[in-house]
Amino acid sequence: ENLAFTRWLEMLQNGVELDTSGCRKLHELWQQSDIGWRRWDSLSDGVQAEITRLYSARRHDWSGLWSRKDVSAWWEQLCENPLSERTYPFDLLQVLPSRLDVEINGFNGKLMTGIPTAYDWYLARYGTKWPMGYELNVSSCGDDFIQIDFDTPWSPPDAAVMEELSRRYNCVIEHWYAEQGCDFCGYARYVNGETDVYITDELEWGEADPDDEDSFPDVTGPEWIINNVAHFGG
């Protein structure tokens, strides 16, 4: 029995969180298991076939949406362990960790019974289906503040994310957001890890130009959201 790999599987079954300590322990067990020495050509035909089947179904989740890497090259890459650490702008997984089983199960799931899809997990934990900030821009900063604009798909980050940021950095966070496609907006204020204010509302609209069939009404309110967001979403 490969005790290191057995312990790795136990951590998987227990839904280990991918925080710093969890990732470090998982990596140590991976190295101790010596699976990294099992090169593709050393695997039996049956094992290669099963890995190929799994990889073909999960390639987008495990290697990136645009990956076209051959399964043997992917396996050799895992063995060589050359990948450097990476993150994304306003990476919410660095604020609240995900879980190993969720990440292996993938965005659309259907691999592991009883484990949520990453889509469902991300919505429940982070408030948005892709837990990162798009088009992030530092629009202003000073000695004691920083102002950033970013987009998330369809919905704002969950309050738990902003609370953790406020707690971690012992700061006040003010968050304005708007989504004109779904007709909502909001404002929240977080102080030292606690929600101090939380307001949601519908957007207010002007009139479309009756002489221009391609015109679209402008957002005119609520007053408190105007000039506090870079744009009003999709």
Residue pairs with C-beta under 8 A, 6 or more apart in sequence:
2 33
2 34
2 35
4 29
4 30
4 32
4 33
4 34
5 29
5 33
5 35
7 29
8 26
8 29
8 30
8 33
11 22
11 25
11 26
11 29
11 100
12 100
12 101
12 104
13 101
15 99
15 100
15 101
15 102
16 22
16 25
16 26
16 99
16 100
16 101
17 97
17 98
17 99
17 100
18 93
18 97
18 98
18 99
18 100
18 103
19 97
22 97
22 100
26 100
30 36
35 79
36 78
36 79
36 80
36 81
37 79
38 79
39 75
39 76
39 79
40 48
40 72
40 75
40 76
43 51
51 71
51 75
52 71
54 111
55 62
55 71
55 74
56 71
57 111
58 106
58 111
59 67
59 69
59 74
60 67
60 106
60 107
61 103
61 106
61 107
61 108
61 118
62 74
62 104
62 106
63 69
63 74
67 74
69 77
77 83
87 93
87 94
88 132
88 133
89 132
89 133
89 134
89 136
89 150
90 132
90 133
90 136
90 148
90 150
91 131
91 132
92 126
92 128
92 131
92 132
92 133
92 157
92 161
93 131
93 132
95 161
95 164
95 165
95 168
96 125
96 126
96 160
96 161
96 164
98 118
98 121
98 122
98 125
98 131
99 121
101 112
101 115
102 115
102 116
102 117
102 118
102 121
103 118
104 111
104 112
105 111
105 112
105 115
105 116
105 117
105 118
106 117
106 118
107 117
107 118
107 119
108 117
108 118
108 119
109 115
109 116
109 117
109 118
109 119
109 120
110 117
116 124
119 129
122 128
122 129
122 130
122 131
123 129
123 155
125 131
125 158
125 160
126 157
126 158
126 161
127 152
127 155
127 156
127 157
127 158
127 159
127 160
127 161
128 152
128 153
128 154
128 155
128 156
128 157
128 158
129 153
129 154
130 152
130 153
131 157
132 152
133 148
133 150
133 151
133 152
134 150
134 151
134 152
134 153
135 149
135 150
135 151
136 148
136 149
136 150
137 148
137 149
137 150
137 230
138 146
138 147
138 148
139 147
139 148
139 149
139 230
140 146
140 147
141 147
149 229
149 230
151 233
154 179
154 181
154 182
155 179
156 175
156 177
156 179
156 186
157 175
159 188
159 190
159 195
159 198
162 173
162 175
162 188
162 190
162 195
163 190
163 193
163 194
163 195
164 193
165 171
165 173
165 190
166 172
166 173
166 190
166 191
166 192
166 193
166 194
167 192
167 193
168 193
170 192
171 192
172 189
172 190
172 191
172 192
173 188
173 189
173 190
174 187
174 188
174 189
174 190
175 186
175 187
175 188
175 189
175 190
176 185
176 186
176 187
176 225
176 228
176 229
177 185
177 186
177 187
177 229
178 184
178 185
178 186
178 203
178 219
178 225
178 229
178 231
178 232
178 233
179 185
179 232
179 233
179 234
180 203
180 219
180 232
180 233
180 234
181 233
181 234
182 233
183 202
183 203
184 200
184 201
184 202
184 203
185 200
185 201
185 202
185 203
185 222
185 225
185 229
185 232
186 198
186 199
186 200
186 201
187 197
187 198
187 199
187 224
187 225
187 228
188 195
188 197
188 198
188 199
189 195
189 196
189 197
189 198
190 196
199 224
201 222
201 225
203 219
203 221
203 222
203 225
203 232
204 219
204 220
204 221
204 222
205 217
205 218
205 219
205 220
206 217
206 218
206 219
206 220
207 217
208 215
208 216
208 217
209 215
219 225
219 226
219 232
220 226
